[in-house]
Amino acid sequence: MTLAPVLDVNTNPNNAVIGDRSYGSDARVASACGAAFIDALQAGGVAGCAKHWPGHGDTEEDSHDALPASRHGMDRLESVEMAPFRAAISANVASALVAHLLVPAMESGAHRPASCSERCVTYLRKNLRFGDGVVMTDDMEMGALRGIPWPAREGEGGPFESGAVPRAATEGLRAGIDLFLACHTRRLQLDVIEALTIAIERDESAAAKARKARRRLDALCAAYVSAAPPGEFGTPGPTTSVDAVKGTATVASAMGEPRGRL
């Protein structure tokens, strides 16, 4: 898998993070180029990833440092920001990456980013007909998640309740996220894994979401990993699998520095 293409329509000249990673400021061009990239990539046996849902092109804050917002109404989001994602799904893109981004038109929670929003994930799956495609987060270590004032959830507590990033992971699981990226720090990777494990053990609804995630990830692996001749593309990096009491979740931890920005 590669975490591409970037499908954000870069309509804001003050955007600090997307820039020339985008196909440009025209949604039609971004849609056509993104779909062509996905067609070629996946024809070669590499799973693509449409990012950053539901569109990071018209923001000014950098989600690596702070929590940005896309404040357009649904008509604009549908016609511009979401258009390349519709094209990507029509091209059968294997996965989608959700941004740590506030989208008030889709999610009313004042501090709940798209990556932790069941409404945003469900809209992708149902309204854009992404169905059982794999949905992942952007890097959980990004600054956008670190200052979220999560309210206490009844019945929970312990060392992970006070950690904004591990708590964001459990909210993402409940929202329907399948895969969590934690790309830099071993300690935070372990905290995210443990927080997800606790959520699955204590909450049957979270366990049910984890079982669905496992099925989607298994399907992705069956379609792409088994297609690669053994050894041809190198040795896979370390991953961690957590078998929970009431379900099975697979949490992949990218060990070491990623190349470039996510």
C-alpha positions as CSV (number, residue, x, y, z in Angstrom):
1,M,0.0,0.0,0.0
2,T,1.0,3.6,-0.6
3,L,-0.6,6.5,1.2
4,A,-1.5,8.3,-2.1
5,P,-3.0,10.1,-3.9
6,V,-3.6,13.4,-2.2
7,L,-7.1,14.4,-3.3
8,D,-7.5,17.7,-1.5
9,V,-8.6,20.5,-3.9
10,N,-6.1,23.3,-3.0
11,T,-8.4,26.3,-3.2
12,N,-6.8,28.3,-0.4
13,P,-3.5,30.1,-1.2
14,N,-2.8,30.3,2.5
15,N,-3.0,26.6,3.0
16,A,0.1,25.7,5.0
17,V,0.1,21.9,4.5
18,I,-1.3,20.7,1.2
19,G,0.4,22.9,-1.4
20,D,1.9,21.2,-4.4
21,R,1.0,17.7,-3.0
22,S,-2.5,18.5,-4.5
23,Y,-3.4,18.1,-8.2
24,G,-4.5,21.8,-8.0
25,S,-7.4,24.1,-7.3
26,D,-9.8,22.6,-9.9
27,A,-12.0,19.8,-8.5
28,R,-12.4,18.3,-12.0
29,V,-8.7,18.1,-12.6
30,A,-8.1,16.6,-9.2
31,S,-10.8,14.0,-9.8
32,A,-9.5,13.0,-13.2
33,C,-5.8,12.9,-12.1
34,G,-6.6,11.1,-8.9
35,A,-8.7,8.4,-10.6
36,A,-6.0,7.9,-13.3
37,F,-3.3,7.5,-10.6
38,I,-5.4,4.9,-8.7
39,D,-6.1,2.9,-11.9
40,A,-2.4,2.7,-12.7
41,L,-1.3,2.1,-9.2
42,Q,-3.7,-0.7,-8.4
43,A,-3.3,-2.3,-11.8
44,G,0.3,-2.8,-10.7
45,G,-0.7,-4.5,-7.5
46,V,-0.3,-1.6,-5.0
47,A,-3.3,-0.6,-2.9
48,G,-4.1,3.1,-3.1
49,C,-5.3,5.4,-0.4
50,A,-7.5,8.5,-1.0
51,K,-6.6,11.3,1.4
52,H,-7.4,13.5,3.3
53,W,-11.2,12.9,3.6
54,P,-13.4,14.9,3.6
55,G,-11.0,17.5,2.1
56,H,-8.1,19.5,3.6
57,G,-7.6,21.9,0.7
58,D,-9.3,25.0,2.0
59,T,-7.8,25.3,5.5
60,E,-5.2,27.6,6.9
61,E,-4.0,25.6,10.0
62,D,-1.5,22.8,9.6
63,S,-3.0,19.6,11.2
64,H,0.5,18.5,12.1
65,D,0.5,21.4,14.6
66,A,-3.1,22.4,15.4
67,L,-6.7,21.3,14.7
68,P,-7.9,23.0,11.5
69,A,-11.4,23.5,10.3
70,S,-13.2,23.3,6.9
71,R,-16.3,25.6,7.4
72,H,-18.1,25.3,4.1
73,G,-21.7,24.1,3.8
74,M,-22.6,20.7,2.4
75,D,-23.4,22.0,-1.1
76,R,-19.8,23.3,-1.5
77,L,-18.3,20.3,0.2
78,E,-20.1,17.9,-2.1
79,S,-19.3,19.9,-5.3
80,V,-15.6,20.6,-4.6
81,E,-14.0,18.9,-1.6
82,M,-15.7,15.5,-2.0
83,A,-15.7,15.3,-5.8
84,P,-12.2,13.7,-6.1
85,F,-13.2,11.2,-3.5
86,R,-16.2,10.2,-5.5
87,A,-14.0,9.7,-8.5
88,A,-11.5,7.7,-6.5
89,I,-14.3,5.4,-5.2
90,S,-15.6,4.9,-8.7
91,A,-12.0,3.8,-9.6
92,N,-12.2,1.3,-6.7
93,V,-9.6,2.8,-4.5
94,A,-8.7,0.3,-1.8
95,S,-8.6,2.6,1.2
96,A,-9.2,6.2,2.4
97,L,-7.4,8.3,5.0
98,V,-9.5,10.6,7.2
99,A,-8.1,14.0,8.3
100,H,-7.8,15.3,11.8
101,L,-10.1,18.2,10.7
102,L,-13.2,19.9,12.1
103,V,-16.1,19.9,9.6
104,P,-19.0,21.6,11.3
105,A,-21.4,21.0,8.4
106,M,-21.0,17.2,9.0
107,E,-20.2,17.0,12.7
108,S,-21.7,19.2,15.4
109,G,-19.2,18.2,18.1
110,A,-17.2,21.4,18.8
111,H,-13.9,19.5,19.2
112,R,-14.5,16.3,17.3
113,P,-12.4,15.9,14.2
114,A,-13.5,13.9,11.2
115,S,-11.2,11.1,12.2
116,C,-13.2,10.6,15.4
117,S,-16.6,11.3,13.9
118,E,-19.1,8.5,13.1
119,R,-21.0,10.9,11.0
120,C,-18.0,11.7,8.8
121,V,-17.0,8.0,8.4
122,T,-20.6,6.9,7.8
123,Y,-21.0,9.6,5.1
124,L,-18.0,8.3,3.3
125,R,-19.2,4.7,3.5
126,K,-22.9,5.3,2.7
127,N,-23.3,8.5,0.8
128,L,-20.1,8.1,-1.3
129,R,-20.7,4.3,-1.4
130,F,-17.3,3.4,-0.1
131,G,-18.9,0.4,1.7
132,D,-16.4,-2.0,3.2
133,G,-13.3,-0.2,2.0
134,V,-10.6,0.2,4.6
135,V,-10.7,3.6,6.4
136,M,-7.7,4.8,8.3
137,T,-6.6,7.8,10.3
138,D,-4.0,10.3,9.6
139,D,-1.0,10.0,12.0
140,M,-2.2,9.9,15.6
141,E,0.8,11.9,16.7
142,M,-0.1,15.0,14.8
143,G,-0.7,18.1,16.9
144,A,-4.3,18.4,15.9
145,L,-5.3,15.7,18.4
146,R,-3.1,16.6,21.4
147,G,-5.3,19.4,22.8
148,I,-8.8,18.0,22.4
149,P,-10.7,18.3,25.7
150,W,-12.5,14.9,25.6
151,P,-15.3,14.6,28.2
152,A,-15.1,11.5,30.4
153,R,-17.0,8.5,29.1
154,E,-19.2,6.7,31.6
155,G,-17.6,3.5,32.8
156,E,-14.1,4.3,31.6
157,G,-11.1,5.6,33.4
158,G,-7.6,4.7,34.1
159,P,-4.3,5.9,32.7
160,F,-5.6,6.2,29.1
161,E,-8.6,8.3,29.8
162,S,-6.5,11.4,30.4
163,G,-4.4,11.0,27.2
164,A,-5.9,12.9,24.3
165,V,-4.3,10.8,21.6
166,P,-5.2,7.3,23.0
167,R,-8.7,8.6,23.7
168,A,-9.0,9.9,20.1
169,A,-8.1,6.3,19.0
170,T,-11.0,4.8,21.0
171,E,-13.3,7.5,19.6
172,G,-12.1,6.7,16.1
173,L,-12.8,2.9,16.6
174,R,-16.3,3.7,17.7
175,A,-16.7,6.0,14.7
176,G,-15.8,3.1,12.3
177,I,-12.1,3.6,11.7
178,D,-10.3,0.3,10.7
179,L,-6.7,1.3,10.9
180,F,-4.7,3.7,13.1
181,L,-1.4,5.2,12.0
182,A,1.1,6.0,14.8
183,C,4.2,6.8,13.0
184,H,6.9,8.0,15.3
185,T,7.0,7.3,19.0
186,R,7.1,3.7,20.4
187,R,5.5,4.8,23.7
188,L,2.5,6.4,22.1
189,Q,2.1,3.4,19.8
190,L,1.8,1.2,22.8
191,D,-0.6,3.6,24.5
192,V,-2.9,3.6,21.5
193,I,-2.8,-0.2,21.3
194,E,-3.6,-0.5,25.0
195,A,-6.4,2.1,24.9
196,L,-8.0,0.2,21.9
197,T,-7.6,-3.1,23.7
198,I,-9.3,-1.7,26.8
199,A,-12.2,-0.2,24.8
200,I,-12.8,-3.6,23.0
201,E,-12.7,-5.6,26.2
202,R,-15.1,-3.2,28.0
203,D,-17.5,-2.2,25.3
204,E,-19.3,-4.7,23.0
205,S,-20.2,-2.0,20.5
206,A,-16.4,-1.2,20.2
207,A,-15.7,-4.9,19.9
208,A,-18.2,-5.2,17.1
209,K,-16.6,-2.4,15.2
210,A,-13.2,-4.1,15.7
211,R,-14.5,-7.3,14.2
212,K,-15.7,-5.4,11.2
213,A,-12.4,-3.7,10.9
214,R,-10.6,-7.0,11.0
215,R,-12.7,-8.4,8.2
216,R,-12.0,-5.3,6.0
217,L,-8.3,-5.5,6.7
218,D,-8.2,-9.2,5.9
219,A,-10.0,-8.5,2.6
220,L,-7.5,-5.8,1.7
221,C,-4.6,-8.2,2.5
222,A,-6.1,-11.0,0.5
223,A,-6.4,-8.7,-2.5
224,Y,-3.0,-7.1,-2.4
225,V,-0.5,-8.7,0.0
226,S,-0.9,-12.2,-1.4
227,A,-0.6,-10.9,-4.9
228,A,3.0,-9.9,-4.4
229,P,5.7,-12.5,-5.2
230,P,7.5,-13.5,-1.9
231,G,10.4,-11.3,-1.2
232,E,10.1,-9.2,-4.4
233,F,9.1,-6.0,-2.6
234,G,11.2,-6.5,0.6
235,T,10.3,-7.6,4.1
236,P,7.2,-6.1,5.7
237,G,7.9,-3.8,8.7
238,P,6.9,-4.7,12.3
239,T,3.2,-4.8,13.1
240,T,1.3,-5.5,16.2
241,S,-1.8,-7.6,16.4
242,V,-4.1,-7.4,19.4
243,D,-6.5,-10.3,20.0
244,A,-9.1,-8.8,22.4
245,V,-11.4,-10.7,24.7
246,K,-14.6,-9.9,22.8
247,G,-13.3,-9.5,19.2
248,T,-10.2,-9.2,17.2
249,A,-8.7,-5.9,16.1
250,T,-5.6,-5.5,14.0
251,V,-3.5,-2.4,14.9
252,A,-0.7,-1.7,12.5
253,S,2.1,0.5,13.9
254,A,4.5,2.0,11.5
255,M,7.8,1.7,13.2
256,G,10.3,4.5,12.4
257,E,10.0,7.7,10.5
258,P,7.6,7.9,7.5
259,R,9.0,9.4,4.3
260,G,7.5,12.9,3.8
261,R,4.3,14.3,5.2
262,L,1.2,12.2,5.6
